[in-house]
Amino acid sequence: MNALTPGAGAPVRKDPLELALAAARALAGSSTADDGPLVALVAATCSRTHARAAALWRRDPQEGELVLLVPAREPPPRLQVGAGLVGRCALSGSMLLTTDLAEADDVTDVTLADREHDAHAGAALNLPLLAADGSVLGVLQLLHQQRAGFDADDVFVAQLLAAQGALTLQQAGYDSAGNAASTLRTEVEVARAIQRSTLPTEMPSVPGYDLHGHFQPATYAGGDMFDVVPLQLGVFLLLGDATGHGFGPALSAMEMQGMLRVAFRLGADLDQAYRHVNNQLTEDLPDDRFLTAFMGFLDAAAHTVRYHSAGQGPILHFHAADGRCEWHQPSTFPVGVLQLEQVPEAVTLSLASGDILALISDGLYERTDAHDAEFGPDRVGAVIRSGQHLPMATLCEQLLAAAEAFAGGVAAADDVTLVLVRRLPA
């Protein structure tokens, strides 16, 4: 494990992906119908944002007041909606970031939530807890010891935990509508938000290349995922597919993505990262769960891609020179199936001018029509051949449209994920 040990004194900064995974684990574990999950959520918020204190306020719609639930006080303090920072947040239904409490006019709520510190010192972050219909259920309040103490990552994870706080309030019986369907909608919306937050929001700019990634879940959250990110070893390309659909497989896919990111940041090469992540997931996953994954690095200077394809295939290499589609089968078995002492030799392919590497999950290949016929590799290859000169984002749209037209109205039964890489002509 020495390859995964950072240098002495080197700071290891968590990126938003790891923070989102932490929020996802909180979501998976909070189902008890009492105040225990609320206390745990507030504690997790403090630890993950380095806040000096945090509080959770519930909105009482009948009285038009906010009631402090965590930390517990007897009797619970109450504030009118609109009073203090937390009241202003509840009234607007929007996040309120106060970078310097010394400049705030009304900090009554801060005094009630944190009795151990000066209410006029530091910063405050207030986030509304929103139901599926947009109504405000309460407010998650974070207090920092320093002015401007909350950075972008703190805000990011706080927003995810605020979404979890809304769900937890409803599960604890504080949903004013008392509607189970509303709670379910909130749950899947939170799951979808967490999963989408781990996907790249834009493609990296790589000289001489056009890259595009797309994720389309069959349900609110899916077992597919992808990553395209420049790292020291090159441009990291990942396409993963966890068995099953829904939030459980989505969490497995995010877990693998996060573990690979951490491994590379701590100095592992492709083979080491694959082996360590595979072995860890073999221990963690149930016997009936595994993931297929393509993981590799694009060397944009050498125009090569070195990869392991763990049960993921076929991999399409379109050769622009002769219009030929070359299909590569998986190079090893899926992730999480068997412990590895050594890894098989990685595959290296070369991209000539105009060539396209297409990583596509089986949801596209296996898209069926009313007669149960599959869209299949031949149709995928034909679309890529005809659209080889298009921007990869446009080619992706054409592939999805062609599969949709082929299905003839039959709904997709599986997630569809694509990563397209084209070497631009010189």
C-alpha positions as a Markdown table, in Angstrom:
| # | Residue | x | y | z |
|---|---|---|---|---|
| 1 | Met | 0.0 | 0.0 | 0.0 |
| 2 | Asn | 3.0 | 2.3 | 0.0 |
| 3 | Ala | 2.1 | 3.6 | -3.4 |
| 4 | Leu | -1.1 | 5.0 | -1.8 |
| 5 | Thr | 0.6 | 6.8 | 1.0 |
| 6 | Pro | 1.0 | 10.6 | 0.5 |
| 7 | Gly | 4.3 | 12.3 | 1.2 |
| 8 | Ala | 5.0 | 13.4 | 4.8 |
| 9 | Gly | 3.1 | 16.5 | 5.6 |
| 10 | Ala | 1.4 | 16.7 | 2.2 |
| 11 | Pro | -2.1 | 18.1 | 2.5 |
| 12 | Val | -4.7 | 15.7 | 1.1 |
| 13 | Arg | -7.7 | 17.9 | 0.2 |
| 14 | Lys | -11.0 | 16.3 | -0.3 |
| 15 | Asp | -12.6 | 17.1 | -3.6 |
| 16 | Pro | -16.4 | 17.6 | -4.1 |
| 17 | Leu | -16.8 | 14.0 | -5.3 |
| 18 | Glu | -15.6 | 12.6 | -1.9 |
| 19 | Leu | -17.8 | 15.1 | -0.1 |
| 20 | Ala | -20.8 | 14.0 | -2.2 |
| 21 | Leu | -20.0 | 10.4 | -1.4 |
| 22 | Ala | -20.1 | 11.3 | 2.3 |
| 23 | Ala | -23.5 | 12.8 | 1.9 |
| 24 | Ala | -24.6 | 9.7 | 0.0 |
| 25 | Arg | -23.6 | 7.5 | 2.9 |
| 26 | Ala | -25.6 | 9.7 | 5.2 |
| 27 | Leu | -28.6 | 9.3 | 3.0 |
| 28 | Ala | -28.3 | 5.5 | 3.0 |
| 29 | Gly | -28.1 | 5.3 | 6.7 |
| 30 | Ser | -30.9 | 7.6 | 8.0 |
| 31 | Ser | -34.2 | 5.9 | 8.2 |
| 32 | Thr | -35.0 | 5.8 | 11.9 |
| 33 | Ala | -38.2 | 7.7 | 12.7 |
| 34 | Asp | -37.0 | 9.7 | 15.7 |
| 35 | Asp | -34.7 | 12.7 | 16.3 |
| 36 | Gly | -31.5 | 10.5 | 16.2 |
| 37 | Pro | -30.9 | 10.9 | 12.5 |
| 38 | Leu | -31.4 | 14.7 | 12.9 |
| 39 | Val | -28.7 | 14.9 | 15.6 |
| 40 | Ala | -26.4 | 12.7 | 13.4 |
| 41 | Leu | -27.0 | 14.9 | 10.4 |
| 42 | Val | -26.1 | 18.0 | 12.3 |
| 43 | Ala | -23.0 | 16.4 | 13.7 |
| 44 | Ala | -21.9 | 15.2 | 10.2 |
| 45 | Thr | -22.5 | 18.8 | 8.9 |
| 46 | Cys | -20.1 | 20.2 | 11.5 |
| 47 | Ser | -17.4 | 17.6 | 10.8 |
| 48 | Arg | -17.5 | 17.9 | 7.1 |
| 49 | Thr | -17.6 | 21.7 | 6.8 |
| 50 | His | -15.4 | 22.5 | 9.8 |
| 51 | Ala | -18.2 | 24.6 | 11.3 |
| 52 | Arg | -17.8 | 25.5 | 15.0 |
| 53 | Ala | -21.5 | 24.7 | 15.5 |
| 54 | Ala | -24.6 | 23.7 | 13.5 |
| 55 | Ala | -28.3 | 23.8 | 14.2 |
| 56 | Leu | -31.5 | 22.4 | 12.6 |
| 57 | Trp | -34.7 | 24.5 | 12.8 |
| 58 | Arg | -38.1 | 23.2 | 11.9 |
| 59 | Arg | -40.8 | 25.4 | 10.5 |
| 60 | Asp | -44.2 | 25.3 | 12.3 |
| 61 | Pro | -46.6 | 26.3 | 9.5 |
| 62 | Gln | -49.5 | 26.7 | 11.9 |
| 63 | Glu | -47.7 | 29.3 | 14.1 |
| 64 | Gly | -45.5 | 30.8 | 11.4 |
| 65 | Glu | -42.5 | 30.1 | 13.6 |
| 66 | Leu | -39.2 | 28.3 | 13.5 |
| 67 | Val | -38.5 | 25.8 | 16.3 |
| 68 | Leu | -35.0 | 24.8 | 17.2 |
| 69 | Leu | -34.8 | 21.0 | 17.1 |
| 70 | Val | -31.0 | 20.5 | 17.3 |
| 71 | Pro | -29.3 | 21.2 | 19.6 |
| 72 | Ala | -32.1 | 20.3 | 22.0 |
| 73 | Arg | -33.3 | 23.0 | 24.4 |
| 74 | Glu | -36.0 | 22.9 | 27.0 |
| 75 | Pro | -38.3 | 24.5 | 26.1 |
| 76 | Pro | -37.3 | 24.7 | 22.4 |
| 77 | Pro | -36.6 | 28.3 | 21.3 |
| 78 | Arg | -38.9 | 29.7 | 18.8 |
| 79 | Leu | -38.4 | 32.5 | 16.2 |
| 80 | Gln | -40.9 | 34.2 | 13.9 |
| 81 | Val | -40.2 | 33.5 | 10.2 |
| 82 | Gly | -38.4 | 36.5 | 9.0 |
| 83 | Ala | -36.5 | 37.1 | 12.2 |
| 84 | Gly | -32.7 | 36.7 | 12.4 |
| 85 | Leu | -30.7 | 35.1 | 9.7 |
| 86 | Val | -32.4 | 31.7 | 9.9 |
| 87 | Gly | -35.8 | 33.4 | 9.7 |
| 88 | Arg | -34.8 | 35.4 | 6.6 |
| 89 | Cys | -33.6 | 32.1 | 5.0 |
| 90 | Ala | -36.9 | 30.5 | 5.7 |
| 91 | Leu | -38.9 | 33.4 | 4.4 |
| 92 | Ser | -37.0 | 33.6 | 1.1 |
| 93 | Gly | -36.6 | 29.8 | 0.6 |
| 94 | Ser | -33.0 | 30.5 | -0.6 |
| 95 | Met | -29.5 | 30.0 | 0.8 |
| 96 | Leu | -28.2 | 32.8 | 2.9 |
| 97 | Leu | -24.4 | 33.1 | 3.3 |
| 98 | Thr | -23.2 | 35.8 | 5.8 |
| 99 | Thr | -19.5 | 36.1 | 5.5 |
| 100 | Asp | -19.1 | 38.5 | 8.6 |
| 101 | Leu | -21.5 | 38.2 | 11.5 |
| 102 | Ala | -20.2 | 41.4 | 12.9 |
| 103 | Glu | -22.1 | 43.2 | 10.1 |
| 104 | Ala | -25.4 | 41.4 | 10.6 |
| 105 | Asp | -28.3 | 43.4 | 12.1 |
| 106 | Asp | -30.1 | 40.5 | 13.9 |
| 107 | Val | -28.2 | 37.5 | 15.2 |
| 108 | Thr | -30.8 | 36.4 | 17.8 |
| 109 | Asp | -31.0 | 33.0 | 16.1 |
| 110 | Val | -27.2 | 32.6 | 16.3 |
| 111 | Thr | -27.3 | 33.3 | 20.1 |
| 112 | Leu | -30.0 | 30.7 | 20.6 |
| 113 | Ala | -28.2 | 28.0 | 18.4 |
| 114 | Asp | -24.7 | 28.5 | 19.8 |
| 115 | Arg | -24.4 | 29.6 | 23.4 |
| 116 | Glu | -20.6 | 29.0 | 23.6 |
| 117 | His | -19.4 | 31.6 | 21.1 |
| 118 | Asp | -19.8 | 35.3 | 20.4 |
| 119 | Ala | -22.8 | 35.6 | 18.1 |
| 120 | His | -21.1 | 38.5 | 16.2 |
| 121 | Ala | -17.9 | 36.6 | 15.4 |
| 122 | Gly | -17.3 | 34.5 | 12.3 |
| 123 | Ala | -19.6 | 33.5 | 9.5 |
| 124 | Ala | -23.0 | 31.9 | 9.0 |
| 125 | Leu | -24.4 | 29.7 | 6.3 |
| 126 | Asn | -28.2 | 29.1 | 6.3 |
| 127 | Leu | -29.8 | 26.6 | 3.9 |
| 128 | Pro | -33.5 | 26.0 | 3.5 |
| 129 | Leu | -34.8 | 22.4 | 3.9 |
| 130 | Leu | -37.2 | 22.1 | 1.0 |
| 131 | Ala | -40.0 | 19.6 | 0.4 |
| 132 | Ala | -40.6 | 18.2 | -3.1 |
| 133 | Asp | -43.2 | 21.0 | -3.7 |
| 134 | Gly | -40.8 | 23.7 | -2.9 |
| 135 | Ser | -42.3 | 24.5 | 0.5 |
| 136 | Val | -39.8 | 25.3 | 3.4 |
| 137 | Leu | -39.7 | 22.5 | 6.1 |
| 138 | Gly | -37.0 | 24.1 | 8.1 |
| 139 | Val | -33.4 | 25.5 | 8.0 |
| 140 | Leu | -30.0 | 24.0 | 8.4 |
| 141 | Gln | -27.7 | 26.5 | 10.0 |
| 142 | Leu | -23.9 | 26.4 | 10.1 |
| 143 | Leu | -21.6 | 28.7 | 12.0 |
| 144 | His | -17.9 | 29.2 | 11.4 |
| 145 | Gln | -15.4 | 30.7 | 13.8 |
| 146 | Gln | -13.7 | 32.7 | 11.0 |
| 147 | Arg | -15.0 | 35.4 | 8.7 |
| 148 | Ala | -15.6 | 34.0 | 5.2 |
| 149 | Gly | -14.8 | 30.6 | 6.7 |
| 150 | Phe | -17.0 | 28.6 | 4.4 |
| 151 | Asp | -15.4 | 27.7 | 1.0 |
| 152 | Ala | -17.1 | 26.4 | -2.1 |
| 153 | Asp | -16.6 | 22.8 | -1.1 |
| 154 | Asp | -18.2 | 23.5 | 2.3 |
| 155 | Val | -21.2 | 25.1 | 0.6 |
| 156 | Phe | -21.4 | 22.1 | -1.8 |
| 157 | Val | -21.6 | 19.4 | 0.9 |
| 158 | Ala | -23.9 | 21.6 | 3.0 |
| 159 | Gln | -26.4 | 21.8 | 0.2 |
| 160 | Leu | -26.4 | 18.1 | -0.2 |
| 161 | Leu | -26.8 | 17.5 | 3.5 |
| 162 | Ala | -29.6 | 20.1 | 3.6 |
| 163 | Ala | -31.4 | 18.1 | 1.0 |
| 164 | Gln | -30.9 | 15.1 | 3.2 |
| 165 | Gly | -32.2 | 17.1 | 6.2 |
| 166 | Ala | -35.4 | 17.8 | 4.4 |
| 167 | Leu | -35.9 | 14.1 | 3.8 |
| 168 | Thr | -35.0 | 13.2 | 7.4 |
| 169 | Leu | -37.5 | 15.8 | 8.7 |
| 170 | Gln | -40.2 | 14.1 | 6.6 |
| 171 | Gln | -39.2 | 10.6 | 7.7 |
| 172 | Ala | -39.3 | 11.8 | 11.3 |
| 173 | Gly | -42.9 | 12.9 | 10.9 |
| 174 | Tyr | -42.4 | 16.6 | 10.4 |
| 175 | Asp | -43.8 | 16.7 | 6.9 |
| 176 | Ser | -46.8 | 19.0 | 7.2 |
| 177 | Ala | -48.5 | 17.3 | 4.3 |
| 178 | Gly | -48.0 | 13.8 | 5.9 |
| 179 | Asn | -47.7 | 12.5 | 2.4 |
| 180 | Ala | -45.7 | 9.3 | 1.8 |
| 181 | Ala | -45.5 | 10.0 | -1.9 |
| 182 | Ser | -44.0 | 13.4 | -1.2 |
| 183 | Thr | -41.3 | 11.7 | 0.9 |
| 184 | Leu | -40.5 | 9.2 | -1.8 |
| 185 | Arg | -40.2 | 12.0 | -4.4 |
| 186 | Thr | -37.9 | 13.9 | -2.1 |
| 187 | Glu | -35.8 | 10.7 | -1.6 |
| 188 | Val | -35.3 | 10.0 | -5.3 |
| 189 | Glu | -34.7 | 13.6 | -6.1 |
| 190 | Val | -31.9 | 13.8 | -3.4 |
| 191 | Ala | -30.4 | 10.6 | -4.8 |
| 192 | Arg | -30.4 | 11.9 | -8.3 |
| 193 | Ala | -28.9 | 15.2 | -7.2 |
| 194 | Ile | -26.1 | 13.5 | -5.3 |
| 195 | Gln | -25.3 | 11.2 | -8.2 |
| 196 | Arg | -25.3 | 14.0 | -10.8 |
| 197 | Ser | -23.1 | 16.1 | -8.6 |
| 198 | Thr | -20.3 | 13.5 | -9.0 |
| 199 | Leu | -20.4 | 13.6 | -12.8 |
| 200 | Pro | -18.2 | 16.1 | -14.8 |
| 201 | Thr | -20.1 | 19.3 | -15.5 |
| 202 | Glu | -17.9 | 20.1 | -18.5 |
| 203 | Met | -15.3 | 18.3 | -20.6 |
| 204 | Pro | -11.6 | 19.2 | -20.2 |
| 205 | Ser | -9.9 | 21.0 | -23.0 |
| 206 | Val | -7.3 | 18.7 | -24.5 |
| 207 | Pro | -5.3 | 20.0 | -27.5 |
| 208 | Gly | -5.9 | 17.9 | -30.6 |
| 209 | Tyr | -8.9 | 16.1 | -29.1 |
| 210 | Asp | -12.7 | 16.4 | -28.9 |
| 211 | Leu | -14.2 | 14.7 | -25.8 |
| 212 | His | -17.8 | 14.2 | -24.7 |
| 213 | Gly | -19.5 | 12.3 | -21.9 |
| 214 | His | -23.2 | 11.7 | -21.3 |
| 215 | Phe | -25.3 | 9.9 | -18.6 |
| 216 | Gln | -29.0 | 9.0 | -19.0 |
| 217 | Pro | -30.4 | 7.0 | -16.1 |
| 218 | Ala | -33.3 | 4.6 | -16.7 |
| 219 | Thr | -34.6 | 5.5 | -13.2 |
| 220 | Tyr | -34.1 | 8.5 | -11.0 |
| 221 | Ala | -30.7 | 7.2 | -10.1 |
| 222 | Gly | -28.7 | 4.6 | -12.1 |
| 223 | Gly | -25.9 | 2.2 | -11.8 |
| 224 | Asp | -23.9 | 3.8 | -14.7 |
| 225 | Met | -21.4 | 6.6 | -14.3 |
| 226 | Phe | -18.4 | 8.1 | -16.1 |
| 227 | Asp | -15.5 | 10.4 | -15.5 |
| 228 | Val | -13.2 | 12.4 | -17.8 |
| 229 | Val | -10.6 | 14.4 | -15.9 |
| 230 | Pro | -7.0 | 15.5 | -16.5 |
| 231 | Leu | -4.6 | 14.0 | -14.0 |
| 232 | Gln | -0.8 | 13.7 | -13.8 |
| 233 | Leu | -0.8 | 10.4 | -15.7 |
| 234 | Gly | -2.9 | 11.8 | -18.5 |
| 235 | Val | -6.6 | 12.3 | -19.2 |
| 236 | Phe | -8.4 | 9.7 | -17.0 |
| 237 | Leu | -11.3 | 8.0 | -18.8 |
| 238 | Leu | -13.8 | 6.0 | -16.8 |
| 239 | Leu | -17.1 | 4.3 | -17.7 |
| 240 | Gly | -18.7 | 2.1 | -15.1 |
| 241 | Asp | -21.8 | 0.0 | -14.8 |
| 242 | Ala | -23.0 | -1.5 | -11.4 |
| 243 | Thr | -25.3 | -4.4 | -11.5 |
| 244 | Gly | -28.9 | -3.3 | -11.0 |
| 245 | His | -30.7 | 0.0 | -11.1 |
| 246 | Gly | -31.6 | 2.7 | -8.5 |
| 247 | Phe | -29.7 | 4.2 | -5.6 |
| 248 | Gly | -27.9 | 1.2 | -4.3 |
| 249 | Pro | -26.0 | 0.5 | -7.6 |
| 250 | Ala | -25.5 | 4.3 | -8.0 |
| 251 | Leu | -23.8 | 4.4 | -4.7 |
| 252 | Ser | -21.5 | 1.5 | -5.7 |
| 253 | Ala | -20.6 | 3.3 | -8.9 |
| 254 | Met | -19.9 | 6.5 | -7.1 |
| 255 | Glu | -17.8 | 4.6 | -4.5 |
| 256 | Met | -15.6 | 3.2 | -7.3 |
| 257 | Gln | -15.2 | 6.6 | -8.9 |
| 258 | Gly | -14.2 | 8.2 | -5.6 |
| 259 | Met | -11.8 | 5.4 | -4.7 |
| 260 | Leu | -10.0 | 5.7 | -8.1 |
| 261 | Arg | -9.7 | 9.5 | -7.8 |
| 262 | Val | -8.2 | 9.2 | -4.4 |
| 263 | Ala | -5.8 | 6.4 | -5.5 |
| 264 | Phe | -4.5 | 8.5 | -8.4 |
| 265 | Arg | -4.1 | 11.6 | -6.3 |
| 266 | Leu | -2.0 | 9.6 | -3.8 |
| 267 | Gly | 0.4 | 8.5 | -6.5 |
| 268 | Ala | -0.9 | 5.1 | -7.7 |
| 269 | Asp | -0.5 | 4.1 | -11.3 |
| 270 | Leu | -3.3 | 2.6 | -13.4 |
| 271 | Asp | -2.4 | -1.0 | -12.4 |
| 272 | Gln | -2.1 | -0.3 | -8.7 |
| 273 | Ala | -5.3 | 1.7 | -8.6 |
| 274 | Tyr | -7.2 | -1.0 | -10.4 |
| 275 | Arg | -5.9 | -3.8 | -8.1 |
| 276 | His | -6.5 | -1.9 | -4.9 |
| 277 | Val | -10.0 | -0.7 | -5.8 |
| 278 | Asn | -11.0 | -4.1 | -7.1 |
| 279 | Asn | -9.8 | -5.8 | -3.9 |
| 280 | Gln | -11.5 | -3.3 | -1.6 |
| 281 | Leu | -14.8 | -3.6 | -3.5 |
| 282 | Thr | -14.5 | -7.4 | -3.5 |
| 283 | Glu | -14.5 | -7.1 | 0.3 |
| 284 | Asp | -17.3 | -4.4 | 0.5 |
| 285 | Leu | -19.9 | -5.5 | -2.0 |
| 286 | Pro | -22.4 | -8.3 | -1.5 |
| 287 | Asp | -21.8 | -11.5 | -3.3 |
| 288 | Asp | -24.4 | -10.8 | -5.9 |
| 289 | Arg | -23.0 | -7.3 | -6.7 |
| 290 | Phe | -20.2 | -6.2 | -9.0 |
| 291 | Leu | -19.3 | -3.5 | -11.5 |
| 292 | Thr | -18.1 | -3.5 | -15.0 |
| 293 | Ala | -15.6 | -0.7 | -15.8 |
| 294 | Phe | -13.4 | 0.7 | -18.5 |
| 295 | Met | -10.6 | 2.7 | -16.8 |
| 296 | Gly | -7.6 | 4.1 | -18.7 |
| 297 | Phe | -5.5 | 7.1 | -19.6 |
| 298 | Leu | -5.3 | 9.1 | -22.8 |
| 299 | Asp | -1.8 | 10.2 | -23.6 |
| 300 | Ala | -2.6 | 13.2 | -25.9 |
| 301 | Ala | 1.0 | 13.6 | -26.9 |
| 302 | Ala | 1.6 | 10.0 | -27.9 |
| 303 | His | -2.0 | 9.5 | -29.1 |
| 304 | Thr | -2.4 | 6.3 | -27.1 |
| 305 | Val | -4.9 | 5.0 | -24.6 |
| 306 | Arg | -3.7 | 2.5 | -22.0 |
| 307 | Tyr | -6.6 | 0.8 | -20.2 |
| 308 | His | -8.1 | -2.1 | -18.3 |
| 309 | Ser | -11.6 | -3.1 | -19.4 |
| 310 | Ala | -13.0 | -5.0 | -16.4 |
| 311 | Gly | -16.0 | -6.8 | -17.9 |
| 312 | Gln | -16.9 | -3.7 | -19.9 |
| 313 | Gly | -17.4 | -4.2 | -23.6 |
| 314 | Pro | -17.5 | -4.1 | -26.4 |
| 315 | Ile | -15.1 | -1.1 | -26.8 |
| 316 | Leu | -15.4 | 0.5 | -30.2 |
| 317 | His | -12.3 | 1.9 | -32.0 |
| 318 | Phe | -13.4 | 3.6 | -35.2 |
| 319 | His | -10.5 | 3.9 | -37.8 |
| 320 | Ala | -11.0 | 7.0 | -39.8 |
| 321 | Ala | -8.5 | 6.0 | -42.5 |
| 322 | Asp | -10.7 | 3.1 | -43.8 |
| 323 | Gly | -14.0 | 3.6 | -42.1 |
| 324 | Arg | -13.5 | 0.4 | -40.1 |
| 325 | Cys | -15.0 | -0.4 | -36.7 |
| 326 | Glu | -12.8 | -2.4 | -34.5 |
| 327 | Trp | -14.4 | -4.0 | -31.5 |
| 328 | His | -12.4 | -4.8 | -28.4 |
| 329 | Gln | -13.7 | -7.3 | -25.8 |
| 330 | Pro | -13.2 | -7.0 | -22.0 |
| 331 | Ser | -9.6 | -7.5 | -21.0 |
| 332 | Thr | -10.4 | -8.9 | -17.5 |
| 333 | Phe | -13.3 | -9.8 | -15.3 |
| 334 | Pro | -15.6 | -7.3 | -13.6 |
| 335 | Val | -14.6 | -5.3 | -10.5 |
| 336 | Gly | -15.5 | -6.7 | -7.1 |
| 337 | Val | -15.7 | -10.3 | -8.2 |
| 338 | Leu | -12.3 | -11.8 | -7.1 |
| 339 | Gln | -9.3 | -10.6 | -5.2 |
| 340 | Leu | -6.2 | -9.9 | -7.3 |
| 341 | Glu | -2.6 | -10.4 | -6.4 |
| 342 | Gln | -1.5 | -9.3 | -9.8 |
| 343 | Val | -3.3 | -7.6 | -12.6 |
| 344 | Pro | -3.4 | -8.6 | -16.3 |
| 345 | Glu | -1.3 | -6.5 | -18.6 |
| 346 | Ala | -3.1 | -3.3 | -19.6 |
| 347 | Val | -4.1 | -2.9 | -23.3 |
| 348 | Thr | -2.7 | 0.0 | -25.3 |
| 349 | Leu | -4.4 | 1.2 | -28.5 |
| 350 | Ser | -3.2 | 4.0 | -30.8 |
| 351 | Leu | -5.5 | 6.7 | -32.2 |
| 352 | Ala | -4.7 | 7.9 | -35.7 |
| 353 | Ser | -5.9 | 11.2 | -37.1 |
| 354 | Gly | -9.7 | 11.3 | -37.1 |
| 355 | Asp | -10.1 | 8.1 | -35.1 |
| 356 | Ile | -12.8 | 7.8 | -32.5 |
| 357 | Leu | -12.8 | 5.7 | -29.2 |
| 358 | Ala | -16.4 | 5.1 | -28.1 |
| 359 | Leu | -17.0 | 3.8 | -24.6 |
| 360 | Ile | -20.7 | 2.9 | -24.5 |
| 361 | Ser | -22.7 | 1.1 | -21.8 |
| 362 | Asp | -24.8 | -1.9 | -22.7 |
| 363 | Gly | -28.0 | 0.2 | -22.2 |
| 364 | Leu | -27.5 | 1.6 | -25.7 |
| 365 | Tyr | -26.5 | -1.6 | -27.4 |
| 366 | Glu | -29.3 | -3.5 | -25.8 |
| 367 | Arg | -32.1 | -1.0 | -26.3 |
| 368 | Thr | -35.0 | -3.0 | -27.6 |
| 369 | Asp | -38.0 | -2.3 | -29.8 |
| 370 | Ala | -41.5 | -3.8 | -29.5 |
| 371 | His | -40.3 | -7.1 | -31.1 |
| 372 | Asp | -37.5 | -7.4 | -28.5 |
| 373 | Ala | -34.9 | -6.8 | -31.2 |
| 374 | Glu | -31.7 | -5.0 | -30.0 |
| 375 | Phe | -30.2 | -1.8 | -31.4 |
| 376 | Gly | -26.9 | -3.6 | -31.4 |
| 377 | Pro | -23.3 | -2.9 | -32.3 |
| 378 | Asp | -23.9 | -2.7 | -36.1 |
| 379 | Arg | -26.3 | 0.2 | -35.8 |
| 380 | Val | -24.0 | 1.9 | -33.3 |
| 381 | Gly | -21.1 | 1.5 | -35.8 |
| 382 | Ala | -23.2 | 2.8 | -38.7 |
| 383 | Val | -24.2 | 6.0 | -36.8 |
| 384 | Ile | -20.6 | 6.7 | -35.8 |
| 385 | Arg | -19.3 | 6.1 | -39.3 |
| 386 | Ser | -21.8 | 8.5 | -40.8 |
| 387 | Gly | -21.3 | 11.1 | -38.1 |
| 388 | Gln | -17.5 | 10.8 | -37.7 |
| 389 | His | -16.8 | 14.4 | -38.7 |
| 390 | Leu | -19.3 | 15.9 | -36.3 |
| 391 | Pro | -18.5 | 17.3 | -32.9 |
| 392 | Met | -18.7 | 14.5 | -30.4 |
| 393 | Ala | -21.5 | 16.2 | -28.5 |
| 394 | Thr | -23.6 | 16.1 | -31.7 |
| 395 | Leu | -22.6 | 12.5 | -32.5 |
| 396 | Cys | -23.7 | 11.5 | -29.0 |
| 397 | Glu | -27.1 | 13.2 | -29.7 |
| 398 | Gln | -27.4 | 11.3 | -33.0 |
| 399 | Leu | -26.6 | 8.0 | -31.3 |
| 400 | Leu | -29.3 | 8.6 | -28.6 |
| 401 | Ala | -31.8 | 9.7 | -31.2 |
| 402 | Ala | -31.2 | 6.7 | -33.4 |
| 403 | Ala | -31.7 | 4.3 | -30.5 |
| 404 | Glu | -34.9 | 6.2 | -29.5 |
| 405 | Ala | -36.2 | 6.0 | -33.0 |
| 406 | Phe | -35.4 | 2.3 | -33.2 |
| 407 | Ala | -37.2 | 1.6 | -29.9 |
| 408 | Gly | -40.4 | 3.0 | -31.4 |
| 409 | Gly | -41.7 | 4.3 | -28.1 |
| 410 | Val | -40.6 | 1.3 | -25.9 |
| 411 | Ala | -39.1 | 2.8 | -22.7 |
| 412 | Ala | -35.4 | 2.2 | -22.0 |
| 413 | Ala | -34.9 | -0.6 | -19.5 |
| 414 | Asp | -31.3 | 0.3 | -18.6 |
| 415 | Asp | -29.1 | 3.3 | -18.1 |
| 416 | Val | -27.2 | 4.7 | -21.1 |
| 417 | Thr | -23.7 | 6.2 | -20.7 |
| 418 | Leu | -21.3 | 7.3 | -23.3 |
| 419 | Val | -17.7 | 8.7 | -23.4 |
| 420 | Leu | -16.6 | 9.6 | -26.9 |
| 421 | Val | -13.0 | 10.6 | -27.7 |
| 422 | Arg | -11.9 | 11.8 | -31.2 |
| 423 | Arg | -8.5 | 12.7 | -32.3 |
| 424 | Leu | -8.9 | 15.8 | -34.4 |
| 425 | Pro | -7.4 | 15.8 | -37.9 |
| 426 | Ala | -4.1 | 17.7 | -38.0 |
